[in-house]
Amino acid sequence: MPKSVHITAPWPTHEERVGHLRISKTRQRELQVFVDEFKNELSSRKETSVRPNTPEKRLKRASAA
């Protein structure tokens, strides 16, 4: 079994990624709007899907019935 490799380099910054991918300022703004909309939708989903802490009933196995 091969040994695990631990990469100790720091994570690239946002600006470094954008520079590497050559994303224009206009496209960055378009993508940021998309990301903001997704975050808002995701946060609203989390708020509405909160369940009470009651455990659900387990179904009986067919062989146990």
ChimeraX attribute file (.defattr): number of C-alpha atoms within 10 A of each C-alpha:
attribute: neighborCount
match mode: 1-to-1
recipient: residues
	/A:1	3
	/A:2	4
	/A:3	5
	/A:4	6
	/A:5	6
	/A:6	6
	/A:7	7
	/A:8	6
	/A:9	6
	/A:10	6
	/A:11	9
	/A:12	9
	/A:13	9
	/A:14	9
	/A:15	9
	/A:16	11
	/A:17	12
	/A:18	14
	/A:19	11
	/A:20	9
	/A:21	9
	/A:22	10
	/A:23	12
	/A:24	11
	/A:25	10
	/A:26	9
	/A:27	11
	/A:28	12
	/A:29	11
	/A:30	11
	/A:31	13
	/A:32	12
	/A:33	12
	/A:34	11
	/A:35	12
	/A:36	11
	/A:37	11
	/A:38	12
	/A:39	12
	/A:40	10
	/A:41	11
	/A:42	11
	/A:43	10
	/A:44	11
	/A:45	11
	/A:46	9
	/A:47	9
	/A:48	8
	/A:49	8
	/A:50	8
	/A:51	8
	/A:52	6
	/A:53	6
	/A:54	6
	/A:55	7
	/A:56	6
	/A:57	6
	/A:58	6
	/A:59	6
	/A:60	8
	/A:61	7
	/A:62	6
	/A:63	5
	/A:64	5
	/A:65	5
